Amino acid sequence: MFFNSEIVVIAIFCVMGYFIGSVDFAILISKIFYGRDIRDYGSNNAGTTNVWRTFGKMPAVLTFLGDFIKGIVPIVFCDFMFFVLLEAKAPIYSGILVGVFALIGHVFPIFYKFKGGKGVAVSAGVLLTLDWTVFLLVVFVFCIVFLISKIVSLSSIFASISYPIFVFLKYLIFGSSVWEFIVRIVAAIFICFMVVFMHRSNIKRLIDGTGV
């Protein structure tokens, strides 16, 4: 049977993850409820922070939740379909790959000329699904930096950088197979790189003293 191949199932859900990630809730909410494109306002970024500054708290909360759930749904569905189609538990790398593709879809969405958001909310959803303990530590870092600086972008950058560090420490201390350790740390570094890279304009403004 075609779907009896583990590689085929993972490939299908990686593609699904990318397309789900490509659905940008900031753009949808701004167009459906306000008849405007969020990319024409503020920082021109299709993300939660820009929605907050432009349209207010409730649209921003809806945007965050939508993007957050994008990181959860494809991974959970992939795990479920592994059980249904192959009658087996999904390997750890399947969820990681699907989550990474959801992030790539958000940052480079096929529906919006490959210009998307910065990946913070969808990364948070992916992280929660893959490892809730590390997720809580990363959220703690975000909150501490935000309480001190009051700057969302700086908090997001520090939280992203802390992610691979916490992954490294957790699996070094508590142990895991070499394969799982490598897969998790490589994925964490990639996600960190993507989020920090997408914040490069914010980093420049922070250095110039104009960042928010």
C-alpha positions as CSV (number, residue, x, y, z in Angstrom):
1,M,0.0,0.0,0.0
2,F,1.3,3.5,-0.9
3,F,0.8,4.9,2.6
4,N,2.6,2.0,4.2
5,S,5.9,3.9,3.6
6,E,7.1,5.9,6.6
7,I,8.9,8.3,4.3
8,V,5.8,8.9,2.2
9,V,3.7,9.7,5.2
10,I,6.3,12.1,6.6
11,A,6.7,13.8,3.2
12,I,2.9,14.3,2.9
13,F,2.7,15.9,6.3
14,C,5.7,18.1,5.7
15,V,3.9,19.5,2.6
16,M,0.7,19.8,4.7
17,G,2.7,21.6,7.4
18,Y,4.1,24.0,4.9
19,F,0.7,24.9,3.4
20,I,-0.9,25.2,6.9
21,G,2.0,27.5,7.9
22,S,1.4,29.6,4.8
23,V,-2.0,30.6,6.1
24,D,-1.3,34.0,7.6
25,F,-3.8,35.0,10.2
26,A,-2.6,38.6,10.5
27,I,-3.4,39.2,6.9
28,L,-6.7,37.3,7.0
29,I,-7.9,39.1,10.1
30,S,-6.9,42.5,8.9
31,K,-8.7,42.0,5.5
32,I,-11.8,40.2,6.8
33,F,-12.6,42.4,9.8
34,Y,-11.0,45.7,8.7
35,G,-10.9,45.6,4.9
36,R,-7.2,46.5,5.1
37,D,-3.9,44.7,4.6
38,I,-1.8,44.7,7.8
39,R,1.3,44.8,5.6
40,D,0.4,48.4,4.6
41,Y,0.6,49.6,8.2
42,G,3.1,50.1,11.0
43,S,6.2,47.9,10.5
44,N,4.6,46.3,7.4
45,N,5.0,42.9,9.1
46,A,2.3,40.3,9.0
47,G,2.5,39.4,12.7
48,T,0.9,39.7,16.1
49,T,2.9,42.8,17.3
50,N,2.0,44.9,14.2
51,V,-1.6,43.8,14.5
52,W,-1.7,44.9,18.1
53,R,-0.3,48.3,17.3
54,T,-2.6,48.8,14.3
55,F,-5.9,47.3,15.3
56,G,-5.7,46.6,19.0
57,K,-5.5,43.7,21.5
58,M,-8.3,41.4,20.4
59,P,-7.2,41.1,16.8
60,A,-3.7,40.6,18.0
61,V,-4.8,37.8,20.4
62,L,-6.7,36.1,17.6
63,T,-3.6,36.4,15.3
64,F,-1.3,34.9,17.9
65,L,-3.7,32.0,18.6
66,G,-4.1,31.3,14.9
67,D,-0.4,31.2,14.2
68,F,0.3,29.3,17.5
69,I,-2.2,26.6,16.5
70,K,-0.5,26.3,13.1
71,G,2.5,24.9,14.8
72,I,0.5,22.4,16.7
73,V,-2.1,21.0,14.3
74,P,0.2,19.4,11.6
75,I,2.4,17.7,14.2
76,V,-0.6,16.2,16.1
77,F,-2.3,15.2,12.9
78,C,0.9,13.5,11.6
79,D,1.2,11.5,14.9
80,F,-2.4,10.5,14.7
81,M,-2.2,9.4,11.0
82,F,1.0,7.4,11.7
83,F,-1.1,5.4,14.2
84,V,-4.0,5.0,11.8
85,L,-2.1,4.2,8.6
86,L,1.0,2.4,9.9
87,E,-0.3,1.3,13.3
88,A,2.9,2.6,14.8
89,K,4.1,5.5,16.9
90,A,5.5,8.3,14.9
91,P,9.3,8.7,15.1
92,I,10.5,11.8,16.9
93,Y,12.0,13.3,13.7
94,S,8.6,13.2,11.9
95,G,7.1,15.8,14.3
96,I,10.2,17.9,14.2
97,L,10.3,17.9,10.4
98,V,6.6,18.7,10.1
99,G,7.0,21.5,12.6
100,V,10.0,23.0,10.8
101,F,8.0,23.0,7.6
102,A,5.1,24.8,9.3
103,L,7.6,27.5,10.4
104,I,9.0,27.7,6.9
105,G,5.5,28.1,5.5
106,H,4.8,30.9,7.9
107,V,8.0,32.8,7.1
108,F,7.9,32.1,3.4
109,P,4.2,31.6,2.6
110,I,3.3,30.4,-0.9
111,F,0.0,32.3,-0.7
112,Y,1.6,35.7,-0.1
113,K,4.6,35.8,-2.5
114,F,6.8,34.1,0.1
115,K,6.7,37.2,2.4
116,G,5.4,36.2,5.8
117,G,5.7,36.8,9.5
118,K,8.7,36.4,11.8
119,G,7.8,33.0,13.1
120,V,7.5,33.6,16.9
121,A,4.0,32.3,17.5
122,V,4.2,29.3,15.2
123,S,7.6,28.4,16.7
124,A,6.0,28.5,20.1
125,G,3.3,26.1,18.9
126,V,5.8,23.7,17.5
127,L,7.9,23.9,20.7
128,L,5.0,23.2,22.9
129,T,4.0,20.2,20.9
130,L,7.5,18.8,20.8
131,D,8.6,19.4,24.3
132,W,6.4,21.3,26.8
133,T,9.1,21.5,29.5
134,V,11.5,23.3,27.3
135,F,8.6,25.5,26.1
136,L,8.0,26.7,29.6
137,L,11.6,27.6,30.1
138,V,11.7,29.5,26.8
139,V,8.5,31.4,27.8
140,F,10.1,32.2,31.2
141,V,13.0,33.8,29.4
142,F,10.7,35.8,27.1
143,C,8.7,37.1,30.2
144,I,11.8,38.0,32.1
145,V,13.4,39.9,29.2
146,F,10.1,41.6,28.5
147,L,9.6,42.7,32.1
148,I,13.0,44.3,32.0
149,S,13.0,45.8,28.5
150,K,9.3,46.1,27.6
151,I,10.5,45.3,24.0
152,V,8.7,42.4,22.3
153,S,11.3,41.9,19.6
154,L,14.2,41.7,22.1
155,S,12.3,39.3,24.2
156,S,11.6,37.1,21.2
157,I,15.2,37.1,20.2
158,F,16.4,36.1,23.6
159,A,13.8,33.4,23.9
160,S,14.8,32.0,20.5
161,I,18.4,31.9,21.5
162,S,17.6,30.2,24.7
163,Y,15.8,27.4,22.9
164,P,18.7,25.4,21.6
165,I,20.6,26.0,24.9
166,F,17.8,24.5,26.9
167,V,17.4,21.6,24.5
168,F,21.2,20.9,24.8
169,L,21.2,21.1,28.6
170,K,18.0,19.0,29.0
171,Y,19.1,16.1,26.8
172,L,22.7,16.2,28.0
173,I,21.6,16.0,31.7
174,F,18.7,13.6,31.4
175,G,20.0,11.6,28.5
176,S,18.7,10.4,25.2
177,S,19.8,8.4,22.2
178,V,22.5,10.1,20.1
179,W,20.2,10.2,17.1
180,E,17.4,12.0,19.1
181,F,19.9,14.4,20.6
182,I,21.3,15.4,17.2
183,V,17.8,15.7,15.6
184,R,16.5,17.9,18.4
185,I,19.5,20.2,18.7
186,V,19.8,20.7,14.9
187,A,16.0,21.5,14.7
188,A,16.3,23.9,17.7
189,I,19.3,25.7,16.1
190,F,17.4,26.0,12.8
191,I,14.3,27.4,14.4
192,C,16.4,29.8,16.5
193,F,18.2,31.0,13.3
194,M,15.0,31.5,11.4
195,V,13.4,33.6,14.1
196,V,16.5,35.7,14.8
197,F,17.1,36.1,11.0
198,M,13.5,37.4,10.5
199,H,14.2,39.9,13.3
200,R,17.3,41.4,11.6
201,S,15.5,44.7,11.0
202,N,14.5,44.8,14.6
203,I,18.1,44.1,15.7
204,K,19.3,47.0,13.5
205,R,16.8,49.3,15.2
206,L,17.8,48.1,18.6
207,I,21.4,48.8,17.9
208,D,20.4,52.3,16.6
209,G,18.4,52.8,19.7
210,T,15.1,53.0,18.0
211,G,13.9,49.4,18.4
212,V,10.5,48.5,19.9
